Amino acid sequence: MPGKRRGKLEIYADILTVCSLGGRKTEIMYRANLSYELLTKYLKELEEGHFISNKDNVKCLTEKGERLLNLLNKWRKIREEIEDVEFKIAVLTAKKIRTEEIELKNTN
């Protein structure tokens, strides 16, 4: 998503994806592309919500975290499909508008 900021849910999904493989804090920070401050904030939220656990300095998903990650992956897929449909609508309506503009110019 070039030029767009990620929202909280997207950041959660990125962190949980890394944690699904078991990741240390530094690895999560780099793979999720977060500053240390943001990483600390979101890890705290996810730990307090019992979505991740800490085992020997490795962050792992809990069962609740696995369910959340599955839902976030479904949410991402639906968003991508919606964005694709919106793009197709924009292309289709832009063509119609251009066609109407050309017809108007030709009649003048």
Gaussian input, Z-matrix of N, CA and C with variables (Angstrom, degrees):
# hf/3-21g

backbone

0 1
 N
 C     1     B1
 C     2     B2     1     A1
 N     3     B3     2     A2     1     D1
 C     4     B4     3     A3     2     D2
 C     5     B5     4     A4     3     D3
 N     6     B6     5     A5     4     D4
 C     7     B7     6     A6     5     D5
 C     8     B8     7     A7     6     D6
 N     9     B9     8     A8     7     D7
 C    10    B10     9     A9     8     D8
 C    11    B11    10    A10     9     D9
 N    12    B12    11    A11    10    D10
 C    13    B13    12    A12    11    D11
 C    14    B14    13    A13    12    D12
 N    15    B15    14    A14    13    D13
 C    16    B16    15    A15    14    D14
 C    17    B17    16    A16    15    D15
 N    18    B18    17    A17    16    D16
 C    19    B19    18    A18    17    D17
 C    20    B20    19    A19    18    D18
 N    21    B21    20    A20    19    D19
 C    22    B22    21    A21    20    D20
 C    23    B23    22    A22    21    D21
 N    24    B24    23    A23    22    D22
 C    25    B25    24    A24    23    D23
 C    26    B26    25    A25    24    D24
 N    27    B27    26    A26    25    D25
 C    28    B28    27    A27    26    D26
 C    29    B29    28    A28    27    D27
 N    30    B30    29    A29    28    D28
 C    31    B31    30    A30    29    D29
 C    32    B32    31    A31    30    D30
 N    33    B33    32    A32    31    D31
 C    34    B34    33    A33    32    D32
 C    35    B35    34    A34    33    D33
 N    36    B36    35    A35    34    D34
 C    37    B37    36    A36    35    D35
 C    38    B38    37    A37    36    D36
 N    39    B39    38    A38    37    D37
 C    40    B40    39    A39    38    D38
 C    41    B41    40    A40    39    D39
 N    42    B42    41    A41    40    D40
 C    43    B43    42    A42    41    D41
 C    44    B44    43    A43    42    D42
 N    45    B45    44    A44    43    D43
 C    46    B46    45    A45    44    D44
 C    47    B47    46    A46    45    D45
 N    48    B48    47    A47    46    D46
 C    49    B49    48    A48    47    D47
 C    50    B50    49    A49    48    D48
 N    51    B51    50    A50    49    D49
 C    52    B52    51    A51    50    D50
 C    53    B53    52    A52    51    D51
 N    54    B54    53    A53    52    D52
 C    55    B55    54    A54    53    D53
 C    56    B56    55    A55    54    D54
 N    57    B57    56    A56    55    D55
 C    58    B58    57    A57    56    D56
 C    59    B59    58    A58    57    D57
 N    60    B60    59    A59    58    D58
 C    61    B61    60    A60    59    D59
 C    62    B62    61    A61    60    D60
 N    63    B63    62    A62    61    D61
 C    64    B64    63    A63    62    D62
 C    65    B65    64    A64    63    D63
 N    66    B66    65    A65    64    D64
 C    67    B67    66    A66    65    D65
 C    68    B68    67    A67    66    D66
 N    69    B69    68    A68    67    D67
 C    70    B70    69    A69    68    D68
 C    71    B71    70    A70    69    D69
 N    72    B72    71    A71    70    D70
 C    73    B73    72    A72    71    D71
 C    74    B74    73    A73    72    D72
 N    75    B75    74    A74    73    D73
 C    76    B76    75    A75    74    D74
 C    77    B77    76    A76    75    D75
 N    78    B78    77    A77    76    D76
 C    79    B79    78    A78    77    D77
 C    80    B80    79    A79    78    D78
 N    81    B81    80    A80    79    D79
 C    82    B82    81    A81    80    D80
 C    83    B83    82    A82    81    D81
 N    84    B84    83    A83    82    D82
 C    85    B85    84    A84    83    D83
 C    86    B86    85    A85    84    D84
 N    87    B87    86    A86    85    D85
 C    88    B88    87    A87    86    D86
 C    89    B89    88    A88    87    D87
 N    90    B90    89    A89    88    D88
 C    91    B91    90    A90    89    D89
 C    92    B92    91    A91    90    D90
 N    93    B93    92    A92    91    D91
 C    94    B94    93    A93    92    D92
 C    95    B95    94    A94    93    D93
 N    96    B96    95    A95    94    D94
 C    97    B97    96    A96    95    D95
 C    98    B98    97    A97    96    D96
 N    99    B99    98    A98    97    D97
 C   100   B100    99    A99    98    D98
 C   101   B101   100   A100    99    D99
 N   102   B102   101   A101   100   D100
 C   103   B103   102   A102   101   D101
 C   104   B104   103   A103   102   D102
 N   105   B105   104   A104   103   D103
 C   106   B106   105   A105   104   D104
 C   107   B107   106   A106   105   D105
 N   108   B108   107   A107   106   D106
 C   109   B109   108   A108   107   D107
 C   110   B110   109   A109   108   D108
 N   111   B111   110   A110   109   D109
 C   112   B112   111   A111   110   D110
 C   113   B113   112   A112   111   D111
 N   114   B114   113   A113   112   D112
 C   115   B115   114   A114   113   D113
 C   116   B116   115   A115   114   D114
 N   117   B117   116   A116   115   D115
 C   118   B118   117   A117   116   D116
 C   119   B119   118   A118   117   D117
 N   120   B120   119   A119   118   D118
 C   121   B121   120   A120   119   D119
 C   122   B122   121   A121   120   D120
 N   123   B123   122   A122   121   D121
 C   124   B124   123   A123   122   D122
 C   125   B125   124   A124   123   D123
 N   126   B126   125   A125   124   D124
 C   127   B127   126   A126   125   D125
 C   128   B128   127   A127   126   D126
 N   129   B129   128   A128   127   D127
 C   130   B130   129   A129   128   D128
 C   131   B131   130   A130   129   D129
 N   132   B132   131   A131   130   D130
 C   133   B133   132   A132   131   D131
 C   134   B134   133   A133   132   D132
 N   135   B135   134   A134   133   D133
 C   136   B136   135   A135   134   D134
 C   137   B137   136   A136   135   D135
 N   138   B138   137   A137   136   D136
 C   139   B139   138   A138   137   D137
 C   140   B140   139   A139   138   D138
 N   141   B141   140   A140   139   D139
 C   142   B142   141   A141   140   D140
 C   143   B143   142   A142   141   D141
 N   144   B144   143   A143   142   D142
 C   145   B145   144   A144   143   D143
 C   146   B146   145   A145   144   D144
 N   147   B147   146   A146   145   D145
 C   148   B148   147   A147   146   D146
 C   149   B149   148   A148   147   D147
 N   150   B150   149   A149   148   D148
 C   151   B151   150   A150   149   D149
 C   152   B152   151   A151   150   D150
 N   153   B153   152   A152   151   D151
 C   154   B154   153   A153   152   D152
 C   155   B155   154   A154   153   D153
 N   156   B156   155   A155   154   D154
 C   157   B157   156   A156   155   D155
 C   158   B158   157   A157   156   D156
 N   159   B159   158   A158   157   D157
 C   160   B160   159   A159   158   D158
 C   161   B161   160   A160   159   D159
 N   162   B162   161   A161   160   D160
 C   163   B163   162   A162   161   D161
 C   164   B164   163   A163   162   D162
 N   165   B165   164   A164   163   D163
 C   166   B166   165   A165   164   D164
 C   167   B167   166   A166   165   D165
 N   168   B168   167   A167   166   D166
 C   169   B169   168   A168   167   D167
 C   170   B170   169   A169   168   D168
 N   171   B171   170   A170   169   D169
 C   172   B172   171   A171   170   D170
 C   173   B173   172   A172   171   D171
 N   174   B174   173   A173   172   D172
 C   175   B175   174   A174   173   D173
 C   176   B176   175   A175   174   D174
 N   177   B177   176   A176   175   D175
 C   178   B178   177   A177   176   D176
 C   179   B179   178   A178   177   D177
 N   180   B180   179   A179   178   D178
 C   181   B181   180   A180   179   D179
 C   182   B182   181   A181   180   D180
 N   183   B183   182   A182   181   D181
 C   184   B184   183   A183   182   D182
 C   185   B185   184   A184   183   D183
 N   186   B186   185   A185   184   D184
 C   187   B187   186   A186   185   D185
 C   188   B188   187   A187   186   D186
 N   189   B189   188   A188   187   D187
 C   190   B190   189   A189   188   D188
 C   191   B191   190   A190   189   D189
 N   192   B192   191   A191   190   D190
 C   193   B193   192   A192   191   D191
 C   194   B194   193   A193   192   D192
 N   195   B195   194   A194   193   D193
 C   196   B196   195   A195   194   D194
 C   197   B197   196   A196   195   D195
 N   198   B198   197   A197   196   D196
 C   199   B199   198   A198   197   D197
 C   200   B200   199   A199   198   D198
 N   201   B201   200   A200   199   D199
 C   202   B202   201   A201   200   D200
 C   203   B203   202   A202   201   D201
 N   204   B204   203   A203   202   D202
 C   205   B205   204   A204   203   D203
 C   206   B206   205   A205   204   D204
 N   207   B207   206   A206   205   D205
 C   208   B208   207   A207   206   D206
 C   209   B209   208   A208   207   D207
 N   210   B210   209   A209   208   D208
 C   211   B211   210   A210   209   D209
 C   212   B212   211   A211   210   D210
 N   213   B213   212   A212   211   D211
 C   214   B214   213   A213   212   D212
 C   215   B215   214   A214   213   D213
 N   216   B216   215   A215   214   D214
 C   217   B217   216   A216   215   D215
 C   218   B218   217   A217   216   D216
 N   219   B219   218   A218   217   D217
 C   220   B220   219   A219   218   D218
 C   221   B221   220   A220   219   D219
 N   222   B222   221   A221   220   D220
 C   223   B223   222   A222   221   D221
 C   224   B224   223   A223   222   D222
 N   225   B225   224   A224   223   D223
 C   226   B226   225   A225   224   D224
 C   227   B227   226   A226   225   D225
 N   228   B228   227   A227   226   D226
 C   229   B229   228   A228   227   D227
 C   230   B230   229   A229   228   D228
 N   231   B231   230   A230   229   D229
 C   232   B232   231   A231   230   D230
 C   233   B233   232   A232   231   D231
 N   234   B234   233   A233   232   D232
 C   235   B235   234   A234   233   D233
 C   236   B236   235   A235   234   D234
 N   237   B237   236   A236   235   D235
 C   238   B238   237   A237   236   D236
 C   239   B239   238   A238   237   D237
 N   240   B240   239   A239   238   D238
 C   241   B241   240   A240   239   D239
 C   242   B242   241   A241   240   D240
 N   243   B243   242   A242   241   D241
 C   244   B244   243   A243   242   D242
 C   245   B245   244   A244   243   D243
 N   246   B246   245   A245   244   D244
 C   247   B247   246   A246   245   D245
 C   248   B248   247   A247   246   D246
 N   249   B249   248   A248   247   D247
 C   250   B250   249   A249   248   D248
 C   251   B251   250   A250   249   D249
 N   252   B252   251   A251   250   D250
 C   253   B253   252   A252   251   D251
 C   254   B254   253   A253   252   D252
 N   255   B255   254   A254   253   D253
 C   256   B256   255   A255   254   D254
 C   257   B257   256   A256   255   D255
 N   258   B258   257   A257   256   D256
 C   259   B259   258   A258   257   D257
 C   260   B260   259   A259   258   D258
 N   261   B261   260   A260   259   D259
 C   262   B262   261   A261   260   D260
 C   263   B263   262   A262   261   D261
 N   264   B264   263   A263   262   D262
 C   265   B265   264   A264   263   D263
 C   266   B266   265   A265   264   D264
 N   267   B267   266   A266   265   D265
 C   268   B268   267   A267   266   D266
 C   269   B269   268   A268   267   D267
 N   270   B270   269   A269   268   D268
 C   271   B271   270   A270   269   D269
 C   272   B272   271   A271   270   D270
 N   273   B273   272   A272   271   D271
 C   274   B274   273   A273   272   D272
 C   275   B275   274   A274   273   D273
 N   276   B276   275   A275   274   D274
 C   277   B277   276   A276   275   D275
 C   278   B278   277   A277   276   D276
 N   279   B279   278   A278   277   D277
 C   280   B280   279   A279   278   D278
 C   281   B281   280   A280   279   D279
 N   282   B282   281   A281   280   D280
 C   283   B283   282   A282   281   D281
 C   284   B284   283   A283   282   D282
 N   285   B285   284   A284   283   D283
 C   286   B286   285   A285   284   D284
 C   287   B287   286   A286   285   D285
 N   288   B288   287   A287   286   D286
 C   289   B289   288   A288   287   D287
 C   290   B290   289   A289   288   D288
 N   291   B291   290   A290   289   D289
 C   292   B292   291   A291   290   D290
 C   293   B293   292   A292   291   D291
 N   294   B294   293   A293   292   D292
 C   295   B295   294   A294   293   D293
 C   296   B296   295   A295   294   D294
 N   297   B297   296   A296   295   D295
 C   298   B298   297   A297   296   D296
 C   299   B299   298   A298   297   D297
 N   300   B300   299   A299   298   D298
 C   301   B301   300   A300   299   D299
 C   302   B302   301   A301   300   D300
 N   303   B303   302   A302   301   D301
 C   304   B304   303   A303   302   D302
 C   305   B305   304   A304   303   D303
 N   306   B306   305   A305   304   D304
 C   307   B307   306   A306   305   D305
 C   308   B308   307   A307   306   D306
 N   309   B309   308   A308   307   D307
 C   310   B310   309   A309   308   D308
 C   311   B311   310   A310   309   D309
 N   312   B312   311   A311   310   D310
 C   313   B313   312   A312   311   D311
 C   314   B314   313   A313   312   D312
 N   315   B315   314   A314   313   D313
 C   316   B316   315   A315   314   D314
 C   317   B317   316   A316   315   D315
 N   318   B318   317   A317   316   D316
 C   319   B319   318   A318   317   D317
 C   320   B320   319   A319   318   D318
 N   321   B321   320   A320   319   D319
 C   322   B322   321   A321   320   D320
 C   323   B323   322   A322   321   D321

   B1=1.4508
   B2=1.5265
   B3=1.2994
   B4=1.4571
   B5=1.5201
   B6=1.3267
   B7=1.4499
   B8=1.5164
   B9=1.3187
   B10=1.4579
   B11=1.5172
   B12=1.3109
   B13=1.4610
   B14=1.5171
   B15=1.3198
   B16=1.4564
   B17=1.5189
   B18=1.2893
   B19=1.4531
   B20=1.5160
   B21=1.3021
   B22=1.4571
   B23=1.5351
   B24=1.3191
   B25=1.4584
   B26=1.5222
   B27=1.3301
   B28=1.4597
   B29=1.5259
   B30=1.3202
   B31=1.4704
   B32=1.5241
   B33=1.3321
   B34=1.4666
   B35=1.5318
   B36=1.3247
   B37=1.4653
   B38=1.5194
   B39=1.3231
   B40=1.4674
   B41=1.5283
   B42=1.3126
   B43=1.4635
   B44=1.5238
   B45=1.3192
   B46=1.4595
   B47=1.5249
   B48=1.3146
   B49=1.4617
   B50=1.5201
   B51=1.3196
   B52=1.4668
   B53=1.5300
   B54=1.3166
   B55=1.4663
   B56=1.5238
   B57=1.3211
   B58=1.4629
   B59=1.5220
   B60=1.3228
   B61=1.4669
   B62=1.5210
   B63=1.3182
   B64=1.4587
   B65=1.5095
   B66=1.3046
   B67=1.4598
   B68=1.5140
   B69=1.3008
   B70=1.4606
   B71=1.5225
   B72=1.3136
   B73=1.4642
   B74=1.5315
   B75=1.3291
   B76=1.4715
   B77=1.5217
   B78=1.3271
   B79=1.4637
   B80=1.5241
   B81=1.3206
   B82=1.4703
   B83=1.5285
   B84=1.3247
   B85=1.4650
   B86=1.5346
   B87=1.3353
   B88=1.4646
   B89=1.5245
   B90=1.3198
   B91=1.4679
   B92=1.5217
   B93=1.3405
   B94=1.4709
   B95=1.5319
   B96=1.3273
   B97=1.4631
   B98=1.5325
   B99=1.3436
   B100=1.4616
   B101=1.5206
   B102=1.3195
   B103=1.4612
   B104=1.5227
   B105=1.3106
   B106=1.4647
   B107=1.5251
   B108=1.3248
   B109=1.4623
   B110=1.5262
   B111=1.3359
   B112=1.4644
   B113=1.5249
   B114=1.3162
   B115=1.4540
   B116=1.5221
   B117=1.3327
   B118=1.4583
   B119=1.5261
   B120=1.3239
   B121=1.4677
   B122=1.5269
   B123=1.3380
   B124=1.4627
   B125=1.5241
   B126=1.3264
   B127=1.4601
   B128=1.5226
   B129=1.3283
   B130=1.4637
   B131=1.5279
   B132=1.3373
   B133=1.4644
   B134=1.5291
   B135=1.3283
   B136=1.4619
   B137=1.5280
   B138=1.3388
   B139=1.4670
   B140=1.5294
   B141=1.3317
   B142=1.4638
   B143=1.5213
   B144=1.3212
   B145=1.4611
   B146=1.5235
   B147=1.3352
   B148=1.4714
   B149=1.5237
   B150=1.3460
   B151=1.4610
   B152=1.5261
   B153=1.3366
   B154=1.4673
   B155=1.5227
   B156=1.3236
   B157=1.4653
   B158=1.5254
   B159=1.3125
   B160=1.4552
   B161=1.5222
   B162=1.3283
   B163=1.4618
   B164=1.5188
   B165=1.3297
   B166=1.4692
   B167=1.5309
   B168=1.3129
   B169=1.4693
   B170=1.5289
   B171=1.3092
   B172=1.4686
   B173=1.5229
   B174=1.3263
   B175=1.4590
   B176=1.5260
   B177=1.3204
   B178=1.4641
   B179=1.5227
   B180=1.3227
   B181=1.4630
   B182=1.5218
   B183=1.3019
   B184=1.4576
   B185=1.5273
   B186=1.3156
   B187=1.4645
   B188=1.5264
   B189=1.3207
   B190=1.4670
   B191=1.5260
   B192=1.3259
   B193=1.4618
   B194=1.5161
   B195=1.3248
   B196=1.4697
   B197=1.5231
   B198=1.3320
   B199=1.4758
   B200=1.5257
   B201=1.3430
   B202=1.4663
   B203=1.5194
   B204=1.3237
   B205=1.4622
   B206=1.5254
   B207=1.3265
   B208=1.4707
   B209=1.5243
   B210=1.3294
   B211=1.4664
   B212=1.5303
   B213=1.3265
   B214=1.4718
   B215=1.5222
   B216=1.3252
   B217=1.4706
   B218=1.5233
   B219=1.3403
   B220=1.4712
   B221=1.5239
   B222=1.3316
   B223=1.4643
   B224=1.5262
   B225=1.3336
   B226=1.4739
   B227=1.5245
   B228=1.3232
   B229=1.4619
   B230=1.5256
   B231=1.3191
   B232=1.4737
   B233=1.5263
   B234=1.3387
   B235=1.4706
   B236=1.5182
   B237=1.3330
   B238=1.4645
   B239=1.5267
   B240=1.3339
   B241=1.4629
   B242=1.5238
   B243=1.3255
   B244=1.4711
   B245=1.5271
   B246=1.3259
   B247=1.4653
   B248=1.5209
   B249=1.3344
   B250=1.4627
   B251=1.5306
   B252=1.3117
   B253=1.4670
   B254=1.5327
   B255=1.3245
   B256=1.4661
   B257=1.5207
   B258=1.3363
   B259=1.4621
   B260=1.5244
   B261=1.3275
   B262=1.4630
   B263=1.5248
   B264=1.3250
   B265=1.4669
   B266=1.5198
   B267=1.3278
   B268=1.4694
   B269=1.5243
   B270=1.3246
   B271=1.4637
   B272=1.5222
   B273=1.3134
   B274=1.4588
   B275=1.5202
   B276=1.3060
   B277=1.4637
   B278=1.5223
   B279=1.3200
   B280=1.4658
   B281=1.5249
   B282=1.3144
   B283=1.4625
   B284=1.5238
   B285=1.3133
   B286=1.4580
   B287=1.5279
   B288=1.3204
   B289=1.4617
   B290=1.5269
   B291=1.3219
   B292=1.4653
   B293=1.5275
   B294=1.3195
   B295=1.4610
   B296=1.5231
   B297=1.3257
   B298=1.4641
   B299=1.5269
   B300=1.3341
   B301=1.4637
   B302=1.5250
   B303=1.3183
   B304=1.4615
   B305=1.5204
   B306=1.3216
   B307=1.4583
   B308=1.5201
   B309=1.3399
   B310=1.4598
   B311=1.5174
   B312=1.3177
   B313=1.4759
   B314=1.5223
   B315=1.3194
   B316=1.4528
   B317=1.5274
   B318=1.3187
   B319=1.4546
   B320=1.5300
   B321=1.3325
   B322=1.4729
   B323=1.4633
   A1=110.68
   A2=118.11
   A3=119.54
   A4=111.59
   A5=115.80
   A6=120.80
   A7=114.83
   A8=118.29
   A9=121.00
   A10=109.66
   A11=115.60
   A12=120.73
   A13=108.52
   A14=114.75
   A15=118.85
   A16=109.49
   A17=114.75
   A18=120.40
   A19=110.23
   A20=115.06
   A21=121.94
   A22=111.84
   A23=117.20
   A24=119.98
   A25=111.94
   A26=116.80
   A27=119.92
   A28=111.13
   A29=115.84
   A30=120.40
   A31=109.55
   A32=117.03
   A33=119.92
   A34=110.03
   A35=116.85
   A36=120.83
   A37=110.95
   A38=117.66
   A39=120.73
   A40=111.21
   A41=116.79
   A42=120.70
   A43=110.42
   A44=117.14
   A45=120.51
   A46=111.85
   A47=117.24
   A48=120.76
   A49=110.41
   A50=117.27
   A51=120.66
   A52=109.74
   A53=116.67
   A54=120.77
   A55=112.07
   A56=117.28
   A57=119.95
   A58=111.30
   A59=115.97
   A60=121.55
   A61=111.48
   A62=116.17
   A63=121.41
   A64=108.32
   A65=117.50
   A66=120.08
   A67=111.85
   A68=115.25
   A69=120.48
   A70=108.51
   A71=115.42
   A72=121.58
   A73=111.81
   A74=117.56
   A75=120.51
   A76=111.39
   A77=116.53
   A78=120.12
   A79=110.79
   A80=115.91
   A81=120.01
   A82=109.70
   A83=116.56
   A84=121.48
   A85=110.37
   A86=116.62
   A87=119.50
   A88=112.40
   A89=117.72
   A90=120.03
   A91=112.37
   A92=116.75
   A93=120.17
   A94=110.76
   A95=116.95
   A96=122.73
   A97=112.28
   A98=115.05
   A99=121.24
   A100=110.44
   A101=115.41
   A102=120.00
   A103=107.91
   A104=116.13
   A105=120.19
   A106=110.64
   A107=116.03
   A108=120.36
   A109=111.60
   A110=116.21
   A111=119.62
   A112=111.18
   A113=116.43
   A114=119.77
   A115=110.67
   A116=116.17
   A117=120.98
   A118=110.93
   A119=116.20
   A120=121.08
   A121=111.52
   A122=116.36
   A123=119.84
   A124=112.49
   A125=117.68
   A126=119.23
   A127=110.53
   A128=115.87
   A129=120.05
   A130=110.03
   A131=116.84
   A132=120.67
   A133=111.14
   A134=116.17
   A135=120.19
   A136=111.80
   A137=116.39
   A138=119.68
   A139=110.55
   A140=116.92
   A141=120.44
   A142=111.94
   A143=116.74
   A144=121.56
   A145=112.75
   A146=116.50
   A147=122.97
   A148=112.46
   A149=115.54
   A150=120.64
   A151=111.29
   A152=116.30
   A153=121.03
   A154=108.25
   A155=113.36
   A156=119.22
   A157=107.77
   A158=114.89
   A159=121.30
   A160=108.34
   A161=116.55
   A162=121.82
   A163=108.66
   A164=116.99
   A165=122.24
   A166=111.76
   A167=116.93
   A168=124.44
   A169=113.95
   A170=116.75
   A171=121.71
   A172=107.28
   A173=115.62
   A174=121.33
   A175=108.63
   A176=116.19
   A177=122.42
   A178=109.55
   A179=115.16
   A180=119.91
   A181=110.33
   A182=115.06
   A183=120.30
   A184=106.69
   A185=116.83
   A186=119.54
   A187=110.30
   A188=115.39
   A189=120.57
   A190=110.55
   A191=117.01
   A192=121.76
   A193=112.23
   A194=116.63
   A195=120.43
   A196=110.57
   A197=116.01
   A198=119.55
   A199=110.50
   A200=116.24
   A201=119.59
   A202=110.70
   A203=117.76
   A204=120.41
   A205=110.84
   A206=117.75
   A207=120.49
   A208=111.19
   A209=116.18
   A210=119.86
   A211=111.22
   A212=116.89
   A213=120.34
   A214=111.09
   A215=117.82
   A216=120.58
   A217=110.92
   A218=117.07
   A219=120.50
   A220=110.12
   A221=115.82
   A222=121.79
   A223=110.47
   A224=116.89
   A225=120.58
   A226=111.23
   A227=116.32
   A228=120.37
   A229=110.48
   A230=116.36
   A231=120.35
   A232=110.13
   A233=117.63
   A234=120.65
   A235=111.14
   A236=116.97
   A237=120.28
   A238=110.96
   A239=116.26
   A240=120.24
   A241=110.83
   A242=116.79
   A243=120.82
   A244=109.98
   A245=117.19
   A246=120.30
   A247=111.28
   A248=117.05
   A249=121.12
   A250=110.50
   A251=116.72
   A252=120.67
   A253=110.27
   A254=117.41
   A255=120.59
   A256=111.06
   A257=116.83
   A258=120.64
   A259=110.55
   A260=116.18
   A261=119.92
   A262=110.99
   A263=116.87
   A264=120.83
   A265=110.21
   A266=116.51
   A267=120.47
   A268=110.78
   A269=117.03
   A270=120.59
   A271=110.25
   A272=116.10
   A273=120.33
   A274=111.66
   A275=117.98
   A276=120.30
   A277=111.21
   A278=117.74
   A279=120.25
   A280=109.69
   A281=118.12
   A282=121.36
   A283=110.32
   A284=116.67
   A285=120.58
   A286=110.05
   A287=116.56
   A288=120.56
   A289=109.81
   A290=117.10
   A291=119.94
   A292=110.99
   A293=117.16
   A294=121.20
   A295=110.21
   A296=117.17
   A297=121.01
   A298=110.88
   A299=117.79
   A300=121.15
   A301=110.50
   A302=117.34
   A303=121.68
   A304=109.53
   A305=117.53
   A306=121.06
   A307=110.34
   A308=118.34
   A309=121.74
   A310=110.56
   A311=117.86
   A312=121.42
   A313=110.41
   A314=117.04
   A315=121.17
   A316=112.44
   A317=118.15
   A318=120.30
   A319=110.72
   A320=117.78
   A321=120.10
   A322=110.67
   D1=73.74
   D2=-178.81
   D3=-64.42
   D4=135.67
   D5=176.56
   D6=81.44
   D7=-1.16
   D8=-179.89
   D9=-114.12
   D10=144.06
   D11=173.55
   D12=-85.69
   D13=143.66
   D14=176.97
   D15=-81.04
   D16=145.12
   D17=174.82
   D18=-87.94
   D19=176.47
   D20=-177.74
   D21=-57.40
   D22=-44.50
   D23=-178.18
   D24=-65.10
   D25=-37.72
   D26=178.04
   D27=-66.01
   D28=-39.36
   D29=178.24
   D30=-66.88
   D31=-43.65
   D32=175.98
   D33=-55.40
   D34=-46.94
   D35=-178.53
   D36=-60.94
   D37=-42.10
   D38=179.59
   D39=-64.05
   D40=-43.83
   D41=179.63
   D42=-66.02
   D43=-47.16
   D44=-178.56
   D45=-63.73
   D46=-33.16
   D47=177.47
   D48=-62.29
   D49=-44.77
   D50=178.29
   D51=-66.32
   D52=-42.32
   D53=-179.39
   D54=-66.00
   D55=-24.83
   D56=-179.84
   D57=-63.50
   D58=-23.63
   D59=177.12
   D60=-97.42
   D61=-6.05
   D62=-175.12
   D63=83.02
   D64=112.64
   D65=-176.50
   D66=-142.09
   D67=143.47
   D68=173.24
   D69=-80.81
   D70=163.69
   D71=-173.42
   D72=-55.35
   D73=-45.79
   D74=-178.58
   D75=-63.96
   D76=-41.44
   D77=179.27
   D78=-63.43
   D79=-42.59
   D80=178.77
   D81=-62.08
   D82=-43.11
   D83=-178.61
   D84=-58.03
   D85=-47.30
   D86=-178.00
   D87=-73.50
   D88=-43.80
   D89=-176.50
   D90=-71.34
   D91=-29.41
   D92=177.93
   D93=-91.89
   D94=-1.92
   D95=177.36
   D96=56.15
   D97=57.41
   D98=-178.21
   D99=-126.14
   D100=151.74
   D101=171.27
   D102=-71.98
   D103=163.05
   D104=179.42
   D105=-60.57
   D106=-40.64
   D107=-178.24
   D108=-63.23
   D109=-47.06
   D110=179.14
   D111=-65.99
   D112=-40.94
   D113=178.60
   D114=-58.14
   D115=-47.68
   D116=-179.61
   D117=-59.33
   D118=-43.58
   D119=179.59
   D120=-60.32
   D121=-50.26
   D122=-175.71
   D123=-72.96
   D124=-34.78
   D125=176.30
   D126=-62.89
   D127=-40.52
   D128=178.64
   D129=-61.08
   D130=-45.70
   D131=179.58
   D132=-61.35
   D133=-43.50
   D134=-178.09
   D135=-69.63
   D136=-35.66
   D137=177.42
   D138=-69.86
   D139=-42.60
   D140=179.44
   D141=-65.40
   D142=-29.39
   D143=177.55
   D144=-84.53
   D145=-0.12
   D146=179.50
   D147=63.74
   D148=35.11
   D149=175.92
   D150=-93.00
   D151=-26.18
   D152=176.92
   D153=-133.69
   D154=156.15
   D155=176.00
   D156=-129.64
   D157=163.49
   D158=-177.56
   D159=-114.71
   D160=115.42
   D161=178.40
   D162=-124.46
   D163=111.06
   D164=-179.02
   D165=54.34
   D166=46.35
   D167=-179.19
   D168=64.17
   D169=16.29
   D170=175.41
   D171=-112.26
   D172=127.13
   D173=179.43
   D174=-84.78
   D175=126.92
   D176=-179.28
   D177=-126.97
   D178=153.26
   D179=176.73
   D180=-76.22
   D181=141.53
   D182=168.90
   D183=-88.35
   D184=176.18
   D185=176.49
   D186=-60.62
   D187=-40.40
   D188=177.62
   D189=-63.23
   D190=-38.23
   D191=177.89
   D192=-66.18
   D193=-37.72
   D194=176.91
   D195=-63.48
   D196=-41.43
   D197=178.33
   D198=-63.81
   D199=-42.52
   D200=178.98
   D201=-63.61
   D202=-44.23
   D203=179.85
   D204=-61.12
   D205=-41.19
   D206=177.59
   D207=-61.10
   D208=-42.99
   D209=178.46
   D210=-65.70
   D211=-41.36
   D212=179.40
   D213=-64.98
   D214=-36.78
   D215=177.09
   D216=-65.73
   D217=-39.05
   D218=175.72
   D219=-64.44
   D220=-42.77
   D221=179.48
   D222=-60.58
   D223=-44.37
   D224=178.48
   D225=-61.08
   D226=-43.12
   D227=-178.84
   D228=-63.12
   D229=-43.91
   D230=178.85
   D231=-63.25
   D232=-42.27
   D233=178.37
   D234=-61.13
   D235=-41.95
   D236=178.21
   D237=-62.15
   D238=-41.31
   D239=178.71
   D240=-64.49
   D241=-41.23
   D242=178.33
   D243=-63.89
   D244=-44.71
   D245=178.94
   D246=-61.77
   D247=-37.30
   D248=177.98
   D249=-65.06
   D250=-44.05
   D251=178.71
   D252=-64.89
   D253=-43.35
   D254=178.29
   D255=-60.01
   D256=-40.08
   D257=178.31
   D258=-63.78
   D259=-45.37
   D260=-179.72
   D261=-62.79
   D262=-39.16
   D263=176.79
   D264=-63.18
   D265=-44.44
   D266=-179.95
   D267=-61.83
   D268=-42.75
   D269=178.91
   D270=-64.14
   D271=-45.69
   D272=-178.61
   D273=-63.99
   D274=-45.25
   D275=-178.85
   D276=-72.13
   D277=-31.74
   D278=177.09
   D279=-66.09
   D280=-39.33
   D281=177.34
   D282=-63.29
   D283=-42.25
   D284=-179.92
   D285=-63.92
   D286=-43.15
   D287=179.83
   D288=-63.93
   D289=-44.47
   D290=179.11
   D291=-62.46
   D292=-41.22
   D293=179.29
   D294=-62.05
   D295=-43.85
   D296=178.50
   D297=-64.44
   D298=-39.12
   D299=178.61
   D300=-63.54
   D301=-41.20
   D302=-179.95
   D303=-66.17
   D304=-41.94
   D305=178.92
   D306=-63.25
   D307=-40.26
   D308=178.27
   D309=-64.14
   D310=-42.83
   D311=-179.87
   D312=-64.20
   D313=-39.44
   D314=-178.60
   D315=-69.56
   D316=-26.26
   D317=-179.30
   D318=-83.71
   D319=-17.67
   D320=-179.10
   D321=-83.71

